[in-house]
């Protein structure tokens, strides 16, 4: 039933009917009016003050009602009826009472200031045309059916002329209708108004739409349409309503217009999306969502104003916008029970904000777009639109503090608003610490791993680190690129070893070109031709262009190995035959760099593109860029880029124009360059600090590769000539340079596979002097010729303090023995790597004795690597007697970090274990890939219980574990052969029955290994705890920090030594650790000790025999069928990487690194932050066999 019918029925009802309450809905009022009241009820209602004081003097009824009253009027009427009539006659003398004001109104209606009043457009849709009246005061906006109804509520209104009112009928009749209609008015408190705007629908000409919050206890929005006769009237009312509402909300807090349960519900939503600690940073505004213009008439909309509908709110959090729709409810509903629809948008994804403050329009439009997505448009309206605009601009500036002001103006198109000067404070790291989380929150991705490097020539350097588990998603990478735009804090950016392939093949069709930077921070614009090139490029090329061009501070960019062609852990190239797809991706890196530098639109002078295949066309582009006289490069690294002869030669010839180049790395290319071209380019360099040209040239003449005069001006820090067969003239030039004062800055010299004999190396060593602080790599050189001269130089102390002699195959065992004896006498070498260096055959007793004497007598080597290696064509191991030679460690007092992989220690591990028991200087030991059995493992653990200094022991790699666990289960279920099958049984066609797994046996195997691991872990935990307590003292920290070259040795040696050094460094810088952390460490250590008890199932066998017998292993070192294996199985109670002690800040996998920086598989690290459970164990019978083997050997 329409409101008009409801109001008309109330106006013609009897005087005894009570006017419907404003809080009732039209349906409730209709049902109430349709019931026939009883006589007593009518009389009692007549006595109510509201009914009495609202009755006119002459009742306004139809003729039928009047005749009925005359007919029933008699002297025999009841007392109640006579009282009723007397009250009706006297009611004209009483004035209408003042209605109870709303809680949002500050005063009564009669005391309000009337600002404006007037008639609305006549409603022609009703049965009887009517003209409604509108009154605006300083407290509310009221809509009445007629002027008389308005004057009932607002008696201060001056009476109008009869001609102006245009009413008909008697005064008593009009007064009666006015009293009833006054109670049915639409009253809107100004504090409850949400939005007022003009209705743009086709059927609502000259109409205003008003939204307001329903009064308590209802939780809903109401709306009504106000139709005016002319556009001028509508605009006049709109301006006045806006001004009045603005003055009202200025004096009231914003939080007061939000119900408490709604505020709690919104804060809960924000907390579940963002990490919000301070809820005051979140601002909530009541808004109205403007939909597509509807064809409904104003009368139909007005009919729904009393029912109410859902309420809308716009919340602006630290990183996100929230558009929330709360379905109709009430104020008593619990926050968790409110039904809400939430739309979230990232603040940094705001691409357009359209609004105006020049006229009185409360409508604004917000456009959001996530990369690779479609645009979402929100058209809202609110009386708080000015505060919303200010808050949105402020949050955009906070999250993008270094972006130019004109870019913010391009997003915020606010007519009539002068560009404000937005100043931000506390922008550490150029705002990256808040911009990057904001972009990640907007893109709904996790924050990538990054760090800041302060040890680069262009510092600070932002370094994006590779993801430990899987490659970053496209949106994660885009979040980093967008956060770095216009960042003036960082001078260098590194994406080394981060896979950027997800962006290489993606296109983003943006509507507003927000993905492309066309103007730098200084408003320098790119030319149109370059704009067209970047516009049609892939996302990766666009982001590289935007990163370099937008920031005026970036001088160095590292894009090495960004497509995964090389394994970042091992450094080995992946087996990929076709590199054409990688060359196409590299083009997206080369083209934006060359285009910007050629056009002088970038200040970047250091480019690293190593380990990315470069095509011939890209090599030509690089050549053209380098040839430009205004391009001044300081660093160019194109190592392992697969450059062919022509491309590499062109780049070398173009280097004639780069005399100021300080770092050049073109090593390991496919092509070769003519000797004359390289000599000409090298002679022009003036200040080279790093030169890596491995395998670039073949010396076919007797001339020196270097010009002595040019070489004397260099301040080299690193020189790599590996893979070039150096002649005597070049060696003489290097020797002369090393003996001069200009070479004192040289810290790394790589001459691997340079065809150097012992005499040539000896000359270089003597030129260095004694104990030169330098890393020297001499791998794979034929040292047999001139070995005596080399041993004499080494024995005299000449040479570097860090020497790498890996993969040297001596043709005579005598040369190996001489080298070890010279090393035993040397007192200057502190870091020595002999991995893969071996004798032609298995080491004899003399060679083993030389190893023993070297370990026992040398007093300077602290980092030692004597690992072997296995290959299909060669074997770089010293043989079966090497394990006995390790007994020299008993007498060694210098070695702290030992690496002995792949040396068949399982054959005779007794001497090695005994040496570990008495050695007090070892800190880390890595003995992986030695096929250790359970008996070997137990025996080593029994000896390590006497060692209190060793804090990290790694016996297996992860790959070795996988292989061993598979073999152990297979051997455990394999039945022993009973007897030789007969001839007849071979002809029987019976199916071979697969052996069934013995669950009990497998459980015992796992229990044995688990017990051994827990014992070793308990030992390492105890040693580590004691070491931490010692490090907390000032004396221990000072002595450790004062060790010379500790960081250099750790970085060069890699592996456990590097991790141990990092842990020591952290403890040294945090000596003031509080007692709670130390107690936590004690508690965790004690808990690990308490769990190290032997399982009940194997508690009877406690001691393991010493596996010193050669029968315990096969000749080749392979495990026998009874060897015991184990593996790692995760459990819910396993400690994760975040709970590890801060000294070892590594993750769950600790990667071992060779001295050349190539990491290999992670092994079991028996230290306090590692636990391994569920590993299979060997048969118990193996202990008996091991004991029998031990007895037979003795």
ZIDABEL-V67793 format. One record per backbone hydrogen bond with DSSP energy under -1.0 kcal/mol. NH is the residue of the N-H (numbers start at 1). CO is the residue of the C=O. Records with the same first field share a line. If there is no record, write none. Layout:
NH=CO  CO
//
This chain:
6=2
7=3
8=4
9=5
10=6
11=7
12=8
17=14
24=21
29=25
30=26
31=27
32=28
33=29
34=30
42=38
43=39
44=40
45=41
46=42
47=43
52=48
53=49
55=52
61=59
66=62
67=63
68=64
69=65
70=66
71=67
72=68
77=74
82=78
83=79
84=80
85=81
86=82
87=83
88=84
89=85
90=86
93=90
94=91
105=102
112=109
115=136
116=136
118=134
120=132
121=227
123=130
133=144
134=118
135=142
136=116
137=140
138=113
141=188
142=135
143=186
144=133
150=146
151=147
152=148
153=149
154=150
157=154
165=161
166=162
174=170
175=171
176=172
177=173
178=174
179=175
180=176
181=177
182=178
185=182
186=143
188=141
190=139
192=189
194=211
195=211
197=209
199=207
204=201
208=226
209=197
210=224
211=195
212=222
213=192
214=220
218=215
219=329
221=309
222=212
224=210
226=208
228=206
234=230
235=231
236=232
237=233
238=234
239=235
240=236
241=237
242=238
243=239
244=240
245=241
246=242
247=243
248=244
249=245
250=246
257=254
258=255
263=259
264=260
265=261
266=262
267=263
268=264
269=265
270=266
271=267
272=268
274=270
276=274
281=278
282=279
283=316
285=314
287=312
288=381
290=379
301=297
302=298
303=299
304=301
305=302
308=304
309=221
311=326
313=324
314=285
315=322
316=283
317=320
321=345
322=315
323=343
324=313
325=341
326=311
327=339
329=219
331=217
333=330
337=334
341=325
343=323
345=321
347=319
349=346
350=347
351=367
352=367
353=411
354=365
355=413
357=415
361=359
364=380
365=354
366=378
367=352
368=376
369=349
373=370
376=368
378=366
380=364
381=288
382=362
383=194
385=382
388=384
389=385
390=386
391=387
392=388
393=389
394=390
395=391
396=392
397=393
398=394
399=395
400=396
408=404
409=405
410=406
411=407
412=408
413=353  411
414=412
415=355
417=414
422=420
428=426
430=427
431=428
432=429
434=431
435=431
436=432
438=434
439=435
440=436
441=437
442=438
443=439
445=440
451=463
453=461
461=453
462=492
463=451
464=494
465=449
477=473
478=474
479=475
480=476
481=477
482=478
483=479
484=480
487=484
491=460
492=460
493=556
494=462
495=558
497=560
498=495
500=562
503=500
504=501
510=508
516=513
520=524
523=520
526=518
531=527
532=528
533=529
534=530
535=531
536=532
537=534
539=506
540=503
542=538
543=539
544=540
545=541
546=542
547=543
548=544
549=545
550=546
555=491
556=491
557=606
558=493
559=608
561=610
567=572
571=567
574=565
576=574
583=579
584=580
585=581
586=582
587=583
588=585
589=586
590=586
591=587
594=590
595=591
596=592
597=593
598=594
599=595
600=597
601=596
605=555
606=555
607=635
608=557
609=637
611=639
614=641
619=615
620=616
621=617
622=618
623=619
624=620
625=621
626=622
627=623
628=625
631=628
634=605
635=605
636=663
637=607
638=665
640=667
648=644
649=645
650=646
651=647
652=648
653=649
654=650
656=653
657=654
658=655
661=658
662=634
663=634
664=690
665=636
666=692
668=694
671=643
673=696
678=674
679=675
680=676
681=677
682=678
683=679
684=681
686=659
689=662
690=662
691=718
692=664
693=720
695=722
696=693
700=698
711=707
712=708
713=710
715=688
717=689
718=689
719=748
720=691
721=750
723=752
724=721
726=724  754
731=727
732=728
733=729
734=730
735=731
736=732
737=733
738=734
739=735
744=741
746=743
747=717
748=717
749=775
750=719
751=777
753=779
758=785
761=757
762=758
763=759
764=760
765=761
766=762
767=763
768=764
769=765
771=797
772=799
774=772
775=747
776=802
777=749
778=804
780=806
783=781
787=784
790=786
791=787
792=788
793=789
794=790
795=791
796=792
797=794
798=793
799=769
801=772
802=774
803=831
804=776
805=833
807=835
810=838
817=813
818=814
819=815
820=816
821=817
822=818
823=819
824=820
826=822
830=801
831=801
832=863
833=803
834=865
836=867
837=834
838=808
843=878
848=844
849=845
850=846
851=847
852=848
853=849
854=850
855=851
856=852
857=853
858=854
862=830
863=830
864=897
865=832
866=899
868=901
871=874
876=869
882=879
885=881
886=882
887=884
888=885
889=886
890=887
891=888
896=862
897=862
898=924
899=864
900=926
902=928
907=904
913=909
914=910
915=911
916=912
917=913
918=914
919=915
923=896
924=896
925=952
926=898
927=954
937=933
938=934
939=935
940=936
941=937
942=938
943=939
944=940
945=941
946=943
947=944
951=923
954=925
958=1162
961=957
962=958
963=959
964=960
965=961
966=962
967=963
968=964
969=965
970=966
971=967
972=968
973=969
987=984
990=988
1002=998
1003=999
1004=1000
1005=1001
1006=1002
1007=1003
1008=1004
1009=1005
1010=1006
1011=1007
1012=1008
1013=1009
1014=1010
1015=1011
1016=1012
1017=1013
1018=1014
1019=1015
1020=1016
1021=1017
1022=1018
1023=1019
1024=1020
1025=1021
1026=1022
1027=1023
1028=1024
1029=1025
1030=1026
1031=1027
1032=1028
1033=1030
1037=1033
1038=1034
1039=1035
1040=1036
1041=1037
1042=1038
1043=1040
1046=1043
1049=1045
1050=1046
1051=1047
1052=1048
1053=1049
1054=1050
1057=1054
1059=1055
1060=1056
1061=1057
1062=1058
1063=1059
1064=1060
1065=1061
1066=1062
1067=1063
1068=1064
1069=1065
1078=1074
1079=1075
1080=1076
1081=1077
1082=1078
1083=1079
1084=1080
1085=1081
1086=1082
1087=1083
1088=1084
1089=1085
1090=1086
1091=1087
1092=1089
1098=1095
1108=1106
1112=1109
1113=1110
1114=1118
1117=1114
1123=1120
1129=1173
1134=1131
1139=1136
1140=1137
1154=1158
1157=1154
1159=569
1160=1152
1164=956
1166=953
1167=1165
1170=1167
1182=1179
1183=1180
1185=1181
1186=1182
1187=1183
1188=1184
1189=1185
1190=1186
1191=1187
1192=1188
1193=1189
1194=1190
//
